[in-house]
Amino acid sequence: MRKSYIGLITALVFGSFSPIFAQEAVKTFTAQGNPLITDKYTADPAALVQGDTLWLYVGHDLAGGQTKYVMKDWLVYSTTDMKNWTEYQVPLKITDFAWATSGDAFAGHVTEKDGKYYWYISTNWTGIGVAVSDSPTGPFKDALGKPLLTNDDCFASSHAWACIDPAVHIDDDGQAWIFWGNRECYYAKLKDNMIEIDGEIKQIKFDQLDFTEAPWVHQYKGKYYLTYASGFPEKIAYAMGDRMDGPYEYKGILNEIAGNSNTNHQSIVAFKGEWYFIYHNGGIQTDGGSYSRSVCIDRLFYNEDGTIKRIQMTTEGIR
């Protein structure tokens, strides 16, 4: 009680409750190229830019040399210069979702609205959940006590892992949209509270789609870009449209198979005037692979017509 009282007084003095509950830093490190993080196996990156800080949320493959996905928590990092990074305490674990009996901490995405941070996560066959925090570093708590989406919402799918890989994008008018799926790409509007679906769930369809998983939407000069993992082993492909909900036109392959990783999962953001492509491969030597992955970052460039140049995956990373 005494500690809580002191914390309350501190919050009143500094005008915010966030510093009390924010997770503390674990360590700092300087990037030495790709992979970015070398002391842990990380995957499925999702970046959030706020002011002069880029927050990087990742999945966590528990060890090297795995023969299946073993993922029990998610991790968060930050940078202000793409070179020096801070790691924080574990912000969210699969056990924070009592309903997630799968025990699998699959890909997620974090977005901010009205000062709160919403983490949309997938749990393999038990559905997509959402956690919330007052701080970008967490801790995050289950916002619903049940899934936001389940396989029942994936009306065109019949396999158990259809309801995975959520990605949220807030449009210029403030409307938030969520995209997700495996083999089929689904999307829907979110209500203003960010924890309920608003209206009908629909599918993205266009010629040459060949969708596997990992949808991500970003905007550039009035255009909407849908990127996604395609085929297996996975490449990243993309399409462009004039609206969030399409129609989209296929534009081609963005990057090739990521080395010795069968999966790929991308995050595309602008930060301090530059565009970045964040992804994973199996690049930690010698135990990296499809189930022991590593997050990497390389630059992204546009052509004059708004299409995106092929990503050059490098060992050197960002310099």
C-alpha positions in Angstrom: 0.0 0.0 0.0 2.8 2.4 0.9 4.5 1.8 -2.5 1.2 2.3 -4.4 0.6 5.6 -2.4 4.1 6.9 -3.3 3.5 5.9 -6.9 0.2 7.8 -6.9 1.8 11.0 -5.6 4.6 10.7 -8.2 2.0 10.4 -11.0 0.1 13.5 -9.8 3.3 15.5 -9.6 4.4 14.5 -13.1 1.0 14.6 -14.6 0.7 11.1 -15.9 0.2 7.6 -14.6 2.1 6.0 -17.5 5.6 6.1 -15.9 4.5 4.1 -12.9 3.2 1.2 -15.0 5.6 1.2 -17.9 8.0 -1.7 -18.2 11.6 -1.0 -17.4 14.5 -1.4 -19.8 16.4 -4.7 -19.7 19.4 -3.7 -21.7 20.6 -1.6 -24.6 22.6 -2.7 -27.6 24.0 -1.4 -30.9 22.9 -3.1 -34.1 25.7 -4.8 -36.0 23.8 -5.5 -39.2 21.3 -8.3 -39.9 20.0 -10.2 -38.0 19.2 -7.2 -35.8 18.8 -9.1 -32.5 21.3 -11.9 -32.0 20.8 -13.0 -28.4 17.2 -14.2 -29.0 15.3 -15.8 -31.8 12.7 -13.3 -33.0 10.0 -13.3 -35.7 6.9 -11.6 -37.1 8.0 -8.0 -36.6 5.5 -5.2 -36.2 6.7 -1.6 -36.0 4.9 1.4 -34.5 6.4 4.9 -35.1 5.6 7.6 -32.6 7.5 10.9 -32.9 11.2 10.3 -32.6 10.8 6.6 -31.5 10.3 3.4 -33.4 8.8 0.7 -31.3 9.4 -2.9 -32.6 7.1 -5.7 -31.4 8.2 -9.2 -32.2 7.4 -12.9 -31.7 9.8 -15.0 -29.8 11.1 -18.4 -31.0 12.3 -19.9 -27.7 15.5 -21.6 -28.9 17.7 -22.4 -31.8 17.5 -25.6 -33.8 13.8 -26.0 -33.3 11.7 -28.5 -35.4 8.4 -26.8 -34.7 7.1 -23.4 -33.6 7.7 -23.0 -29.8 6.5 -19.4 -29.0 5.2 -18.5 -25.5 5.6 -14.7 -25.3 6.2 -11.5 -27.3 9.0 -8.9 -26.9 9.4 -5.2 -27.4 12.3 -3.0 -28.4 12.8 0.7 -29.3 15.2 3.0 -31.1 15.5 6.6 -32.0 18.2 6.2 -34.6 17.8 2.7 -36.1 21.3 1.9 -34.7 21.0 1.9 -30.9 18.2 -0.2 -29.4 16.6 -0.8 -26.0 15.0 -4.0 -25.0 12.3 -4.0 -22.3 10.8 -6.5 -19.9 8.5 -9.1 -21.5 5.3 -7.2 -22.1 2.9 -10.0 -23.0 2.7 -13.8 -22.7 0.3 -16.3 -24.1 -0.7 -17.2 -20.5 -2.1 -13.7 -20.2 -5.0 -14.9 -22.3 -6.8 -17.5 -20.2 -8.9 -18.6 -23.2 -5.9 -19.3 -25.4 -5.7 -23.1 -24.8 -3.4 -23.5 -27.8 -0.5 -22.1 -25.9 0.9 -20.6 -29.0 2.1 -16.9 -29.1 1.9 -16.3 -32.9 2.2 -13.1 -34.9 0.7 -9.8 -33.6 0.5 -6.1 -34.3 0.4 -3.1 -32.0 -1.3 0.2 -32.7 -2.1 3.3 -30.6 -5.3 5.3 -30.3 -6.3 8.0 -27.8 -3.3 7.3 -25.6 -3.9 3.5 -25.3 -1.9 0.8 -27.0 -3.7 -2.2 -28.5 -1.9 -5.4 -29.2 -3.7 -7.8 -31.6 -2.3 -11.3 -31.3 -2.9 -14.7 -32.9 -2.9 -18.0 -31.0 -2.9 -20.5 -33.8 -6.3 -22.4 -33.6 -7.9 -20.5 -30.6 -8.3 -17.2 -32.4 -7.1 -13.6 -32.5 -7.1 -11.7 -29.2 -6.5 -8.1 -28.2 -4.6 -6.8 -25.2 -4.3 -3.2 -24.0 -1.9 -1.0 -22.1 -1.3 2.7 -21.2 2.3 2.3 -22.2 4.0 1.1 -25.4 6.2 -1.1 -23.3 3.4 -2.7 -21.4 2.5 -4.6 -19.4 -0.5 -5.5 -21.6 -3.7 -7.1 -20.3 -6.4 -9.1 -22.1 -9.0 -6.5 -23.1 -11.9 -8.9 -23.8 -11.4 -12.1 -21.8 -12.3 -13.9 -25.0 -11.1 -13.9 -28.7 -11.9 -11.0 -30.9 -12.0 -13.3 -33.9 -12.2 -17.1 -34.3 -12.3 -19.6 -37.1 -16.0 -19.1 -37.2 -15.3 -15.6 -38.6 -13.1 -17.1 -41.4 -16.1 -18.2 -43.5 -14.1 -19.2 -46.5 -11.7 -21.4 -44.6 -11.8 -24.9 -43.1 -8.3 -25.5 -41.7 -7.5 -24.9 -38.0 -5.0 -22.1 -38.4 -7.0 -19.8 -40.6 -7.5 -17.1 -38.0 -4.0 -15.8 -37.6 -1.7 -12.8 -38.4 -3.8 -9.7 -37.5 -2.6 -6.3 -38.8 -4.4 -3.0 -38.0 -4.2 0.2 -39.9 -6.0 3.5 -38.9 -7.1 5.4 -42.0 -6.9 9.2 -42.4 -10.5 9.6 -41.2 -9.7 7.8 -38.0 -11.4 4.5 -39.0 -9.4 1.5 -37.9 -9.4 -1.6 -40.0 -8.1 -5.1 -39.2 -6.7 -7.6 -41.7 -5.9 -11.2 -41.0 -5.9 -14.8 -42.3 -4.1 -17.8 -43.7 -4.8 -18.9 -47.3 -7.6 -16.3 -47.4 -7.3 -12.6 -46.6 -10.1 -11.2 -44.4 -10.8 -7.7 -43.3 -13.2 -5.7 -41.2 -13.7 -2.3 -39.6 -13.1 -1.9 -35.9 -15.4 0.1 -33.6 -14.0 3.2 -32.0 -13.3 1.2 -28.8 -10.8 -0.9 -30.9 -11.9 -4.2 -29.3 -15.1 -5.0 -31.4 -15.7 -5.7 -35.0 -17.9 -3.1 -36.7 -20.1 -4.6 -39.4 -19.5 -7.3 -42.0 -16.3 -9.4 -42.3 -15.2 -9.5 -46.0 -12.4 -11.0 -48.1 -9.7 -9.4 -50.2 -9.7 -10.8 -53.7 -7.9 -9.8 -56.9 -6.2 -11.4 -59.9 -2.9 -13.1 -59.0 -3.5 -12.7 -55.2 -1.9 -16.1 -54.2 -2.3 -15.1 -50.5 -0.7 -17.2 -47.8 -0.6 -15.0 -44.7 0.9 -11.9 -43.0 -1.2 -9.0 -44.4 0.1 -5.5 -43.8 -1.3 -2.2 -45.0 0.5 1.1 -45.3 -0.1 4.4 -47.2 2.2 6.4 -49.4 1.2 9.5 -51.4 -2.5 8.8 -51.4 -2.2 5.1 -52.3 -2.8 2.0 -50.1 -0.4 -0.8 -50.2 -1.3 -4.4 -49.2 1.7 -6.6 -48.7 1.5 -10.2 -47.7 3.4 -13.6 -47.7 2.8 -15.6 -50.9 3.5 -19.2 -51.7 5.5 -21.6 -49.6 8.3 -21.2 -48.9 7.1 -17.6 -48.6 8.0 -14.5 -50.7 6.4 -11.1 -49.9 4.1 -9.8 -52.7 2.2 -6.6 -52.9 -0.8 -4.8 -54.4 -1.9 -1.2 -54.6 -5.3 0.5 -54.3 -7.1 3.8 -53.9 -9.0 2.8 -50.8 -8.3 0.8 -47.7 -10.8 -1.9 -48.7 -9.7 -1.9 -52.3 -10.0 -2.8 -55.1 -6.3 -3.8 -55.1 -4.2 -4.4 -58.2 -1.4 -6.9 -58.0 2.1 -5.3 -58.5 4.5 -8.3 -58.0 7.0 -9.8 -55.7 8.6 -7.4 -53.2 11.2 -9.7 -51.8 12.3 -13.3 -52.3 12.5 -16.3 -50.0 14.3 -15.3 -46.8 17.2 -17.6 -46.8 16.6 -20.8 -44.8 13.3 -19.7 -43.3 10.1 -21.1 -45.0 8.1 -18.2 -43.6 8.4 -14.5 -44.0 6.5 -11.7 -42.3 6.9 -8.0 -43.0 6.4 -4.6 -41.5 6.7 -1.4 -43.6 7.0 2.0 -41.9 8.4 5.5 -42.5 10.7 6.8 -39.8 12.5 10.1 -39.8 12.1 10.6 -43.6 13.2 7.1 -44.6 11.2 3.9 -45.4 12.1 0.6 -43.8 11.2 -3.0 -44.6 11.4 -5.2 -41.5 11.2 -9.0 -41.8 12.6 -12.2 -40.5 14.9 -14.9 -41.8 16.8 -17.8 -40.2 20.1 -16.0 -40.2 21.5 -16.6 -36.7 24.4 -19.0 -37.3 24.4 -21.9 -36.8 21.1 -22.8 -35.2 18.8 -20.5 -37.2 16.1 -21.8 -39.4 12.4 -21.9 -40.1 11.5 -22.4 -36.4 14.3 -20.3 -35.0 14.0 -17.0 -36.8 15.7 -13.6 -36.7 14.3 -10.1 -37.3 16.1 -8.0 -39.9 15.8 -4.5 -41.3 16.6 -3.1 -44.7 15.7 0.1 -46.6 12.6 0.3 -48.8 12.5 2.6 -51.9 9.7 3.7 -54.2 9.8 4.2 -58.0 8.5 7.4 -59.5 5.1 5.8 -60.3 4.6 4.8 -56.7 5.5 1.1 -57.1 8.0 -0.3 -54.8 11.5 -1.4 -55.8 12.6 -5.0 -55.0 13.9 -5.3 -51.4 17.6 -6.0 -51.2 18.1 -8.2 -48.2 21.5 -7.5 -46.7 23.8 -8.8 -44.0 25.0 -5.2 -43.4 21.5 -3.9 -42.5 20.9 -0.2 -41.8 24.0 2.0 -41.7 
